[in-house]
Amino acid sequence: MKKTESKKNEAPEQEIDIIQILKQLAKKLWLIVLVGLIFGGAVFAGAKLFIKPTYRSGFTAYVNNKQSKENTDFLTSSDVSASKQLVLTYQKILTSNTILTAAADSLELDVSYSRLQSLVSTEVKDDTEIISVYVVDTDPEFAYKYAEAISNTAPQYMAQIVEGSSMKIIDKPEFSDKRYKPSYVRYGAVGFFIGALLVIVWLIIRHFMDDTVKSESDIEANFSIPILGVIPDITKASSNKSDYYYYSENSNESNTEGEQKNEKE
């Protein structure tokens, strides 16, 4: 008996109607787009005002486990394998205090090592013996000059640090005033997505919190009781100026409110 009573007292489970939610979102599509555009425009403008653009310049080098003065007419598979392993060592050394400070000294720069290290990055090309070194800074002229200084300084230092190896420059640094980062369009797109998502979440929450009965089907779904009758909505009656038409129970003809008053007089 207790089990049956507890089941009766339990509230009916609320089903999630995805189609109904999508219809509600479609009705408010203009609001979703509007808020998204406002957020996207605000983030885009904020990025333009507060984030300084950066510029990148770099060079590409080939790493070999043989020095240039040795016979390099042919390479064995072991030489290639050793060179690939050597690239990882070069990658660490190229951002060391010795290399970066020596390149800065050649330009007579008074910059700390931590600052220089934050500007330089390295990248190994697809598991090969080729390594790229990049300098990123807010000043395109400085990025170009410092990358050039590293390309001039690194080969001779590498030969001294890693004995029996060599480093040859493939592509030298080139000056570029094209913005590297940030992508203001991407910032704007992210802002639009966040704004639109917030509106969608708010609309869905409001949909589930709305417990008003909008039709007889809501009563059947939420309370599991039959519908005995439906009262017509008087607001849907046809109107004429300040009067409205209604239908009498004792007459098939429609009368206006003004005609009823005259009959009573």
Solvent accessible surface area in square Angstrom, and as a share of the most:
residue,aa,sasa,rsa
1,M,179,0.80
2,K,170,0.72
3,K,161,0.68
4,T,72,0.42
5,E,94,0.42
6,S,56,0.36
7,K,144,0.61
8,K,168,0.71
9,N,127,0.65
10,E,118,0.53
11,A,87,0.67
12,P,79,0.50
13,E,163,0.73
14,Q,130,0.58
15,E,157,0.70
16,I,110,0.56
17,D,76,0.39
18,I,104,0.53
19,I,116,0.59
20,Q,69,0.30
21,I,16,0.08
22,L,103,0.51
23,K,112,0.47
24,Q,52,0.23
25,L,28,0.14
26,A,67,0.52
27,K,139,0.59
28,K,61,0.26
29,L,105,0.52
30,W,156,0.55
31,L,39,0.19
32,I,15,0.07
33,V,61,0.35
34,L,86,0.43
35,V,32,0.18
36,G,0,0.00
37,L,108,0.54
38,I,105,0.53
39,F,75,0.31
40,G,7,0.07
41,G,41,0.40
42,A,64,0.50
43,V,53,0.31
44,F,79,0.33
45,A,47,0.36
46,G,23,0.22
47,A,5,0.04
48,K,107,0.45
49,L,138,0.69
50,F,168,0.70
51,I,61,0.31
52,K,150,0.64
53,P,45,0.28
54,T,30,0.18
55,Y,37,0.14
56,R,85,0.31
57,S,7,0.04
58,G,20,0.19
59,F,3,0.01
60,T,24,0.14
61,A,0,0.00
62,Y,57,0.22
63,V,0,0.00
64,N,11,0.06
65,N,39,0.20
66,K,42,0.18
67,Q,43,0.19
68,S,80,0.52
69,K,172,0.73
70,E,78,0.35
71,N,97,0.50
72,T,61,0.35
73,D,126,0.65
74,F,135,0.56
75,L,78,0.39
76,T,62,0.36
77,S,98,0.63
78,S,74,0.48
79,D,19,0.10
80,V,48,0.28
81,S,61,0.39
82,A,42,0.33
83,S,2,0.01
84,K,71,0.30
85,Q,123,0.55
86,L,27,0.13
87,V,1,0.00
88,L,101,0.50
89,T,60,0.35
90,Y,0,0.00
91,Q,46,0.21
92,K,155,0.66
93,I,27,0.13
94,L,0,0.00
95,T,28,0.17
96,S,33,0.21
97,N,82,0.42
98,T,69,0.40
99,I,0,0.00
100,L,0,0.00
101,T,51,0.29
102,A,20,0.15
103,A,0,0.00
104,A,3,0.02
105,D,88,0.46
106,S,73,0.47
107,L,63,0.31
108,E,158,0.71
109,L,52,0.26
110,D,149,0.77
111,V,51,0.30
112,S,67,0.43
113,Y,70,0.26
114,S,79,0.51
115,R,114,0.42
116,L,1,0.01
117,Q,84,0.37
118,S,82,0.53
119,L,13,0.06
120,V,11,0.06
121,S,55,0.35
122,T,29,0.17
123,E,82,0.37
124,V,38,0.22
125,K,68,0.29
126,D,132,0.69
127,D,110,0.57
128,T,44,0.25
129,E,23,0.10
130,I,54,0.28
131,I,0,0.00
132,S,1,0.00
133,V,0,0.00
134,Y,35,0.13
135,V,0,0.00
136,V,35,0.20
137,D,12,0.06
138,T,69,0.40
139,D,66,0.34
140,P,29,0.18
141,E,72,0.32
142,F,41,0.17
143,A,1,0.00
144,Y,53,0.20
145,K,93,0.40
146,Y,0,0.00
147,A,0,0.00
148,E,67,0.30
149,A,7,0.05
150,I,0,0.00
151,S,6,0.04
152,N,97,0.50
153,T,11,0.06
154,A,0,0.00
155,P,33,0.21
156,Q,105,0.47
157,Y,68,0.26
158,M,0,0.00
159,A,38,0.30
160,Q,134,0.60
161,I,82,0.41
162,V,25,0.14
163,E,150,0.67
164,G,30,0.29
165,S,2,0.01
166,S,12,0.07
167,M,12,0.05
168,K,103,0.43
169,I,49,0.25
170,I,87,0.44
171,D,85,0.44
172,K,143,0.61
173,P,12,0.08
174,E,135,0.60
175,F,100,0.42
176,S,42,0.27
177,D,102,0.53
178,K,162,0.69
179,R,105,0.38
180,Y,87,0.33
181,K,114,0.48
182,P,15,0.10
183,S,47,0.30
184,Y,13,0.05
185,V,117,0.67
186,R,172,0.63
187,Y,85,0.32
188,G,13,0.12
189,A,59,0.46
190,V,76,0.44
191,G,0,0.00
192,F,73,0.30
193,F,130,0.54
194,I,79,0.40
195,G,0,0.00
196,A,12,0.09
197,L,82,0.41
198,L,98,0.49
199,V,12,0.07
200,I,51,0.26
201,V,69,0.40
202,W,126,0.44
203,L,10,0.05
204,I,53,0.27
205,I,90,0.46
206,R,113,0.41
207,H,55,0.24
208,F,75,0.31
209,M,148,0.66
210,D,63,0.33
211,D,130,0.67
212,T,86,0.50
213,V,74,0.43
214,K,139,0.59
215,S,49,0.32
216,E,84,0.38
217,S,63,0.41
218,D,41,0.21
219,I,50,0.25
220,E,88,0.39
221,A,72,0.56
222,N,75,0.38
223,F,118,0.49
224,S,89,0.58
225,I,91,0.46
226,P,107,0.67
227,I,55,0.28
228,L,176,0.88
229,G,59,0.57
230,V,103,0.59
231,I,159,0.81
232,P,116,0.73
233,D,74,0.38
234,I,123,0.63
235,T,112,0.65
236,K,169,0.72
237,A,42,0.32
238,S,79,0.51
239,S,90,0.58
240,N,72,0.37
241,K,197,0.84
242,S,104,0.67
243,D,48,0.25
244,Y,89,0.34
245,Y,72,0.27
246,Y,66,0.25
247,Y,167,0.63
248,S,40,0.26
249,E,177,0.79
250,N,153,0.78
251,S,43,0.28
252,N,154,0.79
253,E,128,0.58
254,S,48,0.31
255,N,37,0.19
256,T,23,0.13
257,E,62,0.28
258,G,29,0.28
259,E,86,0.39
260,Q,67,0.30
261,K,119,0.50
262,N,104,0.53
263,E,135,0.61
264,K,157,0.67
265,E,177,0.80
